[in-house]
Amino acid sequence: MRRLGAVAAAALAVLALALSALVTPARAAAPVTTPIMITGHDLHDGTIVQDGGTFYLYGTMYKCGFEWGHKNTPFCGFGVETASSLTGPWEYRGMLFSPKALDNWGPDKGKTWDWVCGSTGAGCFNPRMLHRPDGVWLLWFNAPRDHTVYDVPAYYVMGCNGPAGPCGYQAGAPHGSTHKPELEQCNVNGDFSIITSGASAAILCSQYTLHEQALDKWWTDGTSQGGPGMAGASIPAASPDARAVIGEGVGAWQMADGTWEMVYSTPGCGYCTGPPRDKSAGGATQVQAGYSTAPSMLGPWTPGSLPGGVLSPSYCTGQPRTVFTAAGQAWEWIDQWTGSDNETAANIMLEPMSADPWSCAVRTERTPDGHR
């Protein structure tokens, strides 16, 4: 009996060891190190949002004929595509709102978005879709003409009836709305992103320097928290009379240790890239990626170790746009502009983010997309 008991005990021990192996958690997936190229899609200066198993790709469209800086150019709208993977295939789902829909703010009230965005050629850009903790979807974007003509913040926020729209007050119930945010720090017209952490949100914006302002609980207006010059970068103006736009295309993400990392395009200019493309429709071609870090979403921000906070002496073969998190990985969206006033053909490069310091330049630029 003793011998049988010993045998049984040994068998049970072996069985327990086998069962423990079955329930041992798998190792965390290794960080993604390969960039993703998205080509042939007329969606630009946008972002990607994951909702469950679906990825939503948002961007500004150009195919209808929009040309930056040309008066009375058509506004082609903000489009959305969906896929079950970041690598696609992507399926077009439509516009978030019609260019023929009406603005309901101030002196633009009753004007179509085609007019607001196209009459001066200033455009509308940077669609940023947010999913608020209460389940409501919000679309932020900028309409630069509002600041140029009325000296007010260029931004708008729309309530949407789902992640693929429709958005804006003409979308109707349950959440359709159009609102001009009240902002102090982000009161010009530059590129921007919205960063979130739980129920908290803040807007990062290009205002000749980089500014930040915390948003209220509805994520639709600014609060008293925030400040200017947060990236700590300094690039001199071309002349004493010129104001240096040191950064735009700003975005940020939170690393595993809680540190926030901000990445932005520097110097600020329209539709710019970097070697080997050297394309530009509105300024410098030598665009680099700058970065800063902070212990919290609202700073204080410390510039990167290289002069001026510039990430590296090399380039990302495109213009950094924003940072988003999807598929358990943070990504930098880089617009690979063509140098044309109409950017229908521009590609998107998604660069995987990693710990500080991040750099898309760690791979020697030997091919048109900047990678081995």
HELIX and SHEET records of a PDB file:
HELIX    1   1 ARG A    2  VAL A   23  1                                  22    
HELIX    2   2 GLY A  106  ASP A  108  5                                   3    
HELIX    3   3 TRP A  113  GLY A  118  1                                   6    
HELIX    4   4 ARG A  145  TYR A  150  1                                   6    
HELIX    5   5 TYR A  169  ALA A  171  5                                   3    
HELIX    6   6 PRO A  307  GLY A  309  5                                   3    
HELIX    7   7 CYS A  360  VAL A  362  5                                   3    
SHEET    1   A 4 ILE A  36  ILE A  38  0                                        
SHEET    2   A 4 ASN A 347  PRO A 352 -1                                        
SHEET    3   A 4 GLN A 329  GLN A 336 -1                                        
SHEET    4   A 4 GLN A 319  ALA A 326 -1                                        
SHEET    1   B 4 HIS A  44  ASP A  51  0                                        
SHEET    2   B 4 THR A  54  THR A  60 -1                                        
SHEET    3   B 4 PHE A  78  ALA A  83 -1                                        
SHEET    4   B 4 GLU A  91  MET A  95 -1                                        
SHEET    1   C 4 PHE A 125  HIS A 131  0                                        
SHEET    2   C 4 TRP A 137  ASN A 142 -1                                        
SHEET    3   C 4 TYR A 155  CYS A 160 -1                                        
SHEET    4   C 4 SER A 177  HIS A 179 -1                                        
SHEET    1   D 4 PHE A 192  SER A 197  0                                        
SHEET    2   D 4 SER A 200  SER A 206 -1                                        
SHEET    3   D 4 LEU A 210  LEU A 215 -1                                        
SHEET    4   D 4 GLY A 222  GLY A 227 -1                                        
SHEET    1   E 4 GLU A 248  GLN A 254  0                                        
SHEET    2   E 4 TRP A 260  THR A 266 -1                                        
SHEET    3   E 4 GLN A 288  ALA A 294 -1                                        
SHEET    4   E 4 THR A 302  PRO A 303 -1                                        
SHEET    1   F 2 GLY A 270  CYS A 272  0                                        
SHEET    2   F 2 SER A 280  GLY A 282 -1                                        
END                                                                             
